[in-house]
Amino acid sequence: MQSDKVELLRIVRTGDGVRFDETGRVPGRGAYVCSAKCLEQAFAARKLQRALRCGIERSEVDQVMADMATSSAQTR
């Protein structure tokens, strides 16, 4: 499924690790997902790791999902 970029949620790799980019403007390598479910599937299939070109721990994904759940961007 293809979506407009503004409808997607951005995950970004920074010097501090992987995090949710609510604004879509944080500098770093980014990957886009449509929902928390898509994020989970991308992580399980190692697509997120390939897109961000780094290893990602389960705890980082859990933190990103928690940040997404409390974000206003999730309701877009």
Secondary structure, 3 states (H helix, E strand, C coil): CCCCHHHCEEEEEECCEEEEECCCCCCCEEEEECCHHHHHHHHHCCHHHHHHCCCCCHHHHHHHHHHHHHCCHHHC
